[in-house]
Amino acid sequence: MSFLTPLYLAGFIAVGLPILLHLVRHQPKNVLFFSSLRFLEHKPPQTNRRNKVEHWLLLSLRALAVILLVTAFARPFFKNTDLELTTAEPVNQTILLIDTSSSMRRDTLWTQAIQTAEQLLEKNAQNQISIYTFDSSLHPVKPLQASPQSSQLPSAEQNRERLQNLSPGWHATDLGLALAEMAALLQQQAISDPTGTSLQNCTIELITDFQEGSQIASLAEFSWPESLRVRLHPIQTSQTSNAGLQLLAFDHTQPTVRILNASDSKQEQFSVAYEWLPGDPELAQTIYVPRGQSRVLRLPAWEADHPTPLIKLNGDDHPFDNTLHFHPPQQENRTVVHYGIPADNSIQSPDYFVKRAFPSTPDRKIEFLTVGPDSPQILVGTANMDLMILSRELSANEIQQVDEFLKQGGIAFFSLNDQTSAHSLKALLSPSKDEAVETQIEPAEVNGYALLTNIDFEHKLFQMFQAPEFSDFTNLKFWSYQKLSLPGSLSHHVLARFDHQNPAIVSIPRGAGRLIVSTFGWTPKESQFALSTKFVPIMNAILNLKTEFNASRTQFLVGQKVRLPEPVQVVHVSTPSEPQIQLAAGQQDFAATVQPGLYQITTEDQLKAAHQFAVNLDINESKTAPLPVEQLEALGVKLIQAGESTVKETKSVDLQRQALVRELEQKQKLWRWLILGALALLGLETLLAKWFADKTSATRKA
């Protein structure tokens, strides 16, 4: 047993106090004088010897209570194996954090980075080594050990082999995210460290070109550990002139690009040209871009029957960001069918507003059809419809067509603007008579106006309003609506309610499709929905419920996910490095956009290119001027110089042992049991003392 505060053991001297008190004898009190004895000579009563103890049991209890109290103040604890482990010299950790972003492809930067890493391995040969790389995310090469105290020393040869197998990629640089994730991993490791000194024994050796385009904003939301230090090893090149390309727009065969010149560049005159054949520039244009600035250039159009060329930049020292891949966007053809009352110029008809909610753009061409009660019927199987909008009473044949459309996976939007449309909705939802009885639709009593509440902002219809500046629906008022009660057996999801808790917008799965029901109309006499800024985004969100894949988008950055058009039909994707990447059944996203170039998606329905898209570098990688170190320090990162030692290296081992001793004593807390034992003894002593006193009094009376 050991003691945290052994000086308190001097209190054992207090054990002599009860012994002394037991030896003291008091003169008898309340002496009665008898008249017959008053003339006799007074003599004090004869007592026993002063060193004779009458109640040994009481004395033992009192002395033992004092011993327990003194021992409790000394804070005893038992040593265990954890204490023995920490008495050894702590293991220092060295984390090699190497930048593998695309800017490291410049000149000899990567060679310098590997040489610096090997020098650090040799210098810290006695330390525990971990190796991580980073670009837009953090990648472990040799991850942290679960317990640094129990780990074995690294094999230098294995670490050198790991370094030789590394190479820079094409992703952008997110330095802030990498440092924050690395610090979080070390903090998690420190939780299992009994000494609490693992962060002090750790140094992150950051090897990077530290270019201006590195993203460090993530550190603003992260609290950097006070005891964790980072040693920066900036890699530089003597050839500093660099410029990059970015595609801004594409109009038929005439692209518009942006040329960005680095702030430390020595060149300011560049040329941009098409390249149909490698090394053969055509239609070149020269442009002057001051260093640290950018210019926009509209390139000349090429013949429509020519294939799509590359765009090349010339005039700088580093070619890694001088090629721009692109694919002409394809215009989508979308068809919206409205079962309503045709009205071109009457704002009292839903058709007036809904046909204006789907404008054609360069990315999509909208064909809008209004089907009135007397219009020729549309054959669902032959029409390529993307959305059905229902705002009037439907005939039996039309209900059958809508039901067939939903079973085929279509999306229909039903507006319950009056009781006549209520009969159509009941017939659409209730193929059997039993369910028709349970579906209830009746006019709601509205006192003034109703507002939307309980909006599901996680649903795709309202996701664009999640931001606080867009989530306010209090200016959207509804003068009337229908009270809808659906049977419990019918699967449905209420997306929004009125302030009286009645459903406002309900999503009902029907077959492979989905029926969206609004219990209100959108003409001005019914609500402000069509006149609000929410109308067009919500209507277009309904249009895109089925086909989330934006086929018109053909430009992506390295590392971005590409939403696949039909997951079950896609077979493979061809990339610049691999002819075919086989996709799993049901895969929805393609994330292997690891290098610039043209990608091609092929489906099983027709073994030909279903869609093509281009992947390019992030323009921030072209900002290759060094980033001021002060910006990193301003975000809380603790930097140390090349020859500076960490705080832990100057600390003594005795301080660590003391910290562990305190931790062990606090875990065991033996003083609590000693205090309880002392109180128990004192209680027993009180009872015994009272019993002895009563017994002596009775004897005297007798």
N, C-alpha and C positions, 0 to 999 in steps of 0.2 A: 504494500500500500504506500502511496505517495501523497503529499499534501501540496495544495496550491498555495496556501499562506501558512507555512510552517511556524512563523513567529508567534502565532496565536497559541501554540502548544505550551508556551510559557505560562499560560493560564492554569496549568495543572497545579500551580502553587495554591490556588484557591481551594484545593481539596483539604488543606489543613484547617480551614475555617470551621467546618462542621465538627471536626475532631476537637478543636479548641473549645467550641461552644458546649460540647458534651462534657468536657472536664470542668466547666465552671459551675459552682454551686451557689445558689442564692440563699439568703437568710429567710427563715419562715416569716410569712406575712400574717396579718390579722391575729396578733398575739392577745390572748385573753388573760387578764390578771384576776386571780382569785384573792378575795379579802384575807383569807387565812394565810396566804403565802406572800403578802406584800412586804412583810418585814424581813423576809429571807434574802440572803445575798444573791444578787443577779449573776448568773453564769450563762454564757451562750451554749446552745445545744451542741453536743458532740456529733460531728458528721463523719462519713466514711473518708477514706483517703482520696485526695484531690485527683489522682490519676486513674481512678476507677470509673469505667464506663458502664452505665446502667443498661442502655438499650443499644446493643450492637446492631440489631437489624435496622433500626432507624438511621444509625450512623452510616451503615453500608449503603442504604438507599440514597441518602443525601450526597455522599461522596461520589457514588456512581453517576448520579444526575449531573453533578458538576463536571465529571470527566467527559460525559457525552456532550455537554454544551461546549466545552472547550474544543473537543475534537470536531464538532460541527463548524465552529468558526475557522478552524484550520483548513476546511474544504478538502476532505480526503478523496482520493480516486484510485482506481486500480489500473495499472498499465496493461496494455494489450499489444497485439501484433501490429496494429496500425501505428502505434507510437514508435515501435522499433523500426518500421519502414521509413518513417519520416526523419529519423535521426540520421539517415544517410544523406549524402549530398543530392539535392534535387536535380532532376533531368531538365535541361534546357531544350526548348523547342525552336526550330527554325522552319518557317513556312515560306516556300518559294512560290510566289504569285506572279505568273508570267503572262504577259499580254500576247494573245494570239489573234488579235483583230486584223482586218485587211490592211491597215496602215503599216503594220509591221512587215509587209512585203517590200517596202521601199529599200532599195540599195542593199547595204550590208547590215541592216538593223537586226534581222533575225539571227545572223551569225554572231553579232555582238551580244545579243540576248542569251544565246546558249553558252557563250564563253563566260559571261558574267555569272550565269547560274552554276557552271562547273567550278568557278573560283569560289563561289559561296559554299558549294558542297565540300570543297577541300578545307576551307577555313573553318567550317562548322562540323568537322568530321565527328566530333564527340557528342554532338547534339542529336536529338531526335528530329529527323527530316520529314517534312510533308510537302508534296508538290501539287499545286493547283494551277490551272490556266483559266483565262477569262477572255471573253469578247462581249457579246450581249448578255451572257450568263456565265455562271461559275461552273467549272468542270474539274472534278477530282482526278488527278493522275496517281498520286499516292496519298490517300486520305488520312485524316487524323486518326490516332489510336484512341480507343475508348478510355484507357487509363495511361497517361504518360509515365507514371511512376513504375508501371510494370512492363513497359515495352522494352524491346531489345534495341540496341543501337542499329542504325541502318547500314545496309550494305552499300558502300560507295559505288561499286561497279554496277549494281542494279539501278541505282539512281541515275547514273550517267547514261545507261541504256534507255531509261525512260525519257531522258531529255533528248537524246538523239532521235527518238521516234516522234517527237513533237514537230509540228509545222504550223505556220500561220494560216488562218482560214479567210473567209470573206465577210464575216459578220461585222457589225458596228461595235463600238467600244462603249460599254456601260461600266465604267470604273467604280462609280458610286455603289451600284448594286453588288458588284463583286466584293468590295471591301466590307459592305454591311453584312452580306451573307457569311463571309469569312469570320468576321468578328462574332456573329451570332453562333456559329459552330464552336468557336473557342469558348464562348461563354457557357454553352451547353456542356462542353467538356469540363469546364471548371466546377460545375455543380458537383460532380463525383470526386473532386479532388479534396481530400480531408484537410490539407494545409491551406487551401484557398489561395495559393500562390502561383498557380499554373499560368495565369495571364501575365504575371510579372516575369515569368521565366520564358515567355514566348516573344518572338520577334518576327514580324511579317516582312520579308524581303521582296519588295515590289519592283519588278523588272518590266518597264514599259517605255514606249516612246513619249508618253505623257503629252499626247497631242491635244490641240485646242478643241477638237470635236469630241473628246471623251465626255460622256455623260456622268456628272457627279451629283445630280439633283437628288438622288435617292438618299444621300447622306444627310440631307436636311431633315428628314423624318426619322433619323436613327440616332440614338444616344450612344456615342462612342465610349467604350470602356476606358476609364481613367488610366488604368495600369497597362493597357495594351499599346505597344509601340510599333510604328511602321518605318522601315528604312527604305527610302526611295532610291532606285538606281535608274535614272533617266538615260535612255539610249538615243543617241543623236547621229545625224548624218551631215556631212559637209555640203551635200547638194540639197538645198532647201526649196528650190522652185517646184511648186506643185499646183495643179489646177484640176478641177473635176467637173463632170457633166451631170445634169439633172433634166429629165423630160418634164416639161410643164404642161404642154397641150399638144393635141394632134388633130389637125383639120384635114380630112381626106388624105392627101399625100404630102402634106406640109407640116412637119413637126416644129414645135417651139421649144427651145432648150435654154437652160441657164448655165452659164460658165462661172464657177467660183474659183477665185485665186486666193491662195493661202497668204496670211498676213506677213510671213517672213520670206515670201517668194522674191526672187531677183528678176524673174521674167514677167513681162506685162503684155506681151504681144503673142497671141495664139491664133490657131486656125482650126476650123471645124469643117469636116467633110463627110460625105457618104462613102461607104465602102461596100461595093457589091462583091468585089474580089479582094482577098487578103493582100494588103500592101499596095492597093491601087486606089488612092483617094480620088473622088470625083465631086464636082460642084463645090469646091472648097471656098470657104469664106474666112477672112481674117477679122479679128476683133481685138480691141484693146481693153484690157481689164486691169485696173490698178490693184496693187496688192492689198489684200484684206477686203476686197469688194467683189461684187458679182454683177454680171451683165446678162440680159436676156436677148437671145438671137432667134429670129424666125428663119429657118432654113428654106431654101427654094424647093418647090414641088417637083416631084419626079413623075415620069410617065406612069399612068395607072396600070398598065400591063406589066410593069417591072416588078420583080419580087421585092420584098421589104429589105432594105439594106441595114447595115450597122452605121452608127454615127461615131466618128473618131475625132478626138482632140489631139492636136500636135503643138509642140512648143515648150513643154515643161520637162523636168528631169525624170519624173516617175510615171510609168505608163499604167500602173495597177488600176487607176480609176479613170482612164481615158476612153473607155469603150462604153457605149450606151446601146443596150438591146431594147427593142420595142416591137410590139405587134399591133397592127391597126385594130382599134376597138370595133366590135361587131354590134350592130343595132338590133336589139331584141324586138320581136313582134308580140305584143300582148293584146288579148281580146277581153273586153269587159261587156257583159250582157246585163241590161237592166230591164227587169220585168216591172214596168211602171206605166204611168200615163205620159205620153209624149207631150212635152211643152218646151218650146224653144225660148220663149220670152216671158214666161209667167213664173215669178218667184214663189208662187203658191204651190208649185209642183216640185216634188223631190227630184224629178228628172233634170230640172234647171240647174241644180247645184251639183248633182253627182257626176254629170258628164263633164263638168269643169274641174273636178277634183283629180282627174287623171290626164294631165297634159303630156303631149309627146315631147321628148327631149332628144338630143343627139345620141343618147344611150339606149332609148327605147322608142318604139312606135306603137301608140295606143289606137286600137280600133274599138270604138264604142258603139254598141248597138242597143237601141231601145225597143223593147218588144211590148206593144200595147195589147189591149184585150182583143183587138181586131186584126192584129198583125199576123203574118204567116208564122207558123211555129218553127222553131229551130230544132234540128235533129242533133241531139247531144253527141251521138257517136261520131258524127262527121265534123262538127264544129270544134275547133281547137280553142276552147274557152279557158280563161285563167281565173275568172271570177264571175259569179252570178250575184246580182243585187235584186232583192225582192221587196217592193214597196206597195203592192196592190193585191187585191184578192186574186187568187190563182184558180184557174179551171182545173178540172180533174186531170186532163192530159198534161197540163203544165206542172201540176204537183208530181205526177209520175216522172216527168222529165227531170225535175229538180232532184227527186229521190234517186234517180238513176245516175245523175251527175255526182251526187254525194257518194254513192256507192263506188264510183270509179275513182274516188280520191279528190274530188273537186272541193272548192271553198265557196260557200254561199253566205251572203249577208242579208238577213231578214229584218225589215223595219216594221215593228208593231205600231203603226201610226194611227190605226183606228180599229174598230171592232170587226169590220169586214175582213181585214187581213188576219185577224185573230182566228177566224174559221180556217183559213188556209194553213196557218201554223199548226193548229191542232191536227188537221188532216195529215200534215207532213210529219209530225212527231208521233202520231198515234195510228199506226196501221191497224191496231185491233180496237174494238169498242171499249174494252176494259180500261185501257190506258187513256182513251179519250175522255172518260169521266173524270180521271184524276188530274188532268191538265186543265188548270183554271186560268182564265184571262178575263179581267174585268177592269173598267176604268178606275184609276186611282183618284182619291180625293186629294187635291193639291191646294194648300192654303197659300195663295200667292205664287210661289215658285218653289221648285225643288232643286237641290244641288247634288253633285256626285260626291260620294265618299267611299271609303274602303276600296280604293283603287289598287289593283294588283300591278304594281310597277315592275314586277319581275316578268310579267307576260310580254310577249313580243309586240302586242298592240300598244303598250304604254312604256316600253323600255326607253324610248327616246325622250320621255318626260321625267326620267329619274333624277336629273340634276335639279337642285333646289330652285334655280331660276326658271324652270319650266314646269314644275310640279304643281303650280297653283291652278286649281280648277274652280275657284270660288266665283269667277266672273262668268262662268258658263251656267246659264239658268234654263230650266225646263218648265214650261207652263202647264203641260199635261203629259201623261204617260199611262201605260197599261200595267196593271198589277198582275204579274205572271207567277203562277205557282206550278212548279213541275213535280211530277210524281217522284218519289224517292227511288224507285227502281230505274229511273232514267239517269244515266251518267251525264253529269254536266258540271261546269265550273263557272262560278259567278266572278266576272272580271271587275265589275264595279257595281256599286249599289247607290240608291238615292239616300238622302238623309233620313228617310223613314224606314231604312233597311230593306226596301223592296229592290229586287234585282233591276239593274239598268242595262248591263251588257252581260250576256251569258254565252259561253262557248259549249256547244253540244257535239260530241263526236257521233257521226252517222256513217256507218260502213267504214270505208277507207278515207272518207273526207271529213269535213268539219262544217257545222252550221253555226254562224255567229248571229245571235239574236239581240237586237236593241229594242227595248220596250218603249221607245219614244220615236217620234218623227223628227225630221231636221228642217222643216220649213219654218219661216219666222213665226207663224201662228202657233207652232208647237214647241219650239225651243230656239236657243241661240247657237245650236250645235254647228249648223252649216255656215254661220257667219263668224264663228270663232277661228282662232289660229290652230285649234286642235283638229279641225275637220279633215283637212287635206292629209296631214301626217297619219292619222288613224286609218283613213280610207286606203292609203297606199300601203300601210302596214298590213292591212287585211289582204290586199292584192299580193303581197310578198310572203304570205304565210306558208304557202305551199312551196314555192321556189325561192328559198333563201339565197341560193347561189346567184350572184350577180354576174351573169354571163358576159355582160358588156365590159367588165373590168379585166384588163389585160396587163396591167402594170403592178408589180409587187417588188418589195425590197427583200434582200437576203434575210432569211429567218422568219419571214411572215408566213402565217398559215393561209392556205388556200381552201376555201369552202368548195367541196366537190358537188357537181350538179345532181347526180342521182347515185347515192352511195351503193345501192345494190347492183347497179349496172356497170359501174366503172371497173375496168379490168386492170389497167396499169397506167403509169405515168412515165413518159420518157423525159430524161433530164440531160443536161449538157455532158455529164460525166458517165451516166449509165443509160443504155438504150431502153431498158424497161425496169420499172420498180413495181412488182406485183402488190396489189392492194388487198387488204382483208375484206371479207364480205361485211357490208354495213359500215365500212369506214367513211366518216363524214368529212374529215379534214386531211389535207396533205401538208405535212410540216417539213419535208426534206428539201426545202428551197435553200440549199447550202452554198450555192455558187451562182454567179451571174450567168445568164444565157436564156435560151428559149426552151420552154417546157411544153409538153403535149400530152393531153389526156385522151385516152381511148376507151370506149365502152364496148360491152359485149354485143349490144344490139347491132351495131354496124362497126366493123373493124376498120375504122378510119378515124382521123383526128376529129374528136368531138369539140375540142376547145384547145386553144393555145394561149399561153401567156408568157410575158417576159419578166425576168428577175434581174434587178440591178443593185449596185452598192448604195448604201446610205450616203447622202451627200456630205454628212458630217465627217466621214472618213477622209474627205479631201481637205479638211481644215487641219493641216499637219504642223502648224506652228506650235512651239512649246506652250503648255498651259502654265500660268504662274502658280508656283507652289503655295503661295499665300491663300489661293482660293480653296485648296484642300484643307489647310489649317483652319481657315475660317469656318469650315463645316464641322470642326471638332476632332479631326484626325490628329493623333499625337505622332509627330514625325521626329526622327532622330537622324543625326548626321552619319556619314559613312564610318567614321572612327569612334563614334560615341557608343558607350555601353548602356545597356538597359538599367533601370533602377534596381532590378532584382540582383544583378551581378554585384552590386556593392553592399547588399544586405548580408548579414551574418546568418549562419545556420542556427545559432542560438535563438534568434528572434522567431524563426519558424517553429522550433521546438516549443517555445513558450506558447505560441499561438495554438499548437496542437494540444498542449497540456490543458489550456483553458477550455478548448473544445471538448476534450474527453471528460473533464470535470463537469461541464455543463450538461453533457449527455447523461452521465451517471447520476449526478445529483444525490450523492450519499448523505449530504448534510440534512436533507429533509427527513430521512429515516432516523438520524441521530436526534434531531429535535423532537420528533414524535416519541422516541424512546425515553428521552429526558422528561418530557411532560407526563408520560405514563408512570415513571418512577416517582415523580413528585406527587402525583395524585394518590398513588399507593402509600407514600410516606405520610400524607395528610390523614388518610383514613386510619393508619396504624397509630399515629401520634394521638388522634382523638380517642382511639380505643384505650391506649395506655393511660391517658389522662383520666378518663372515666373510671378506669379500674383503680387507679391510685386514690381518687376521691372517695370511692365506695369503701375502700379499706380504711381510710382515715375516719370516715363517719362511723364505721363499725367499731 
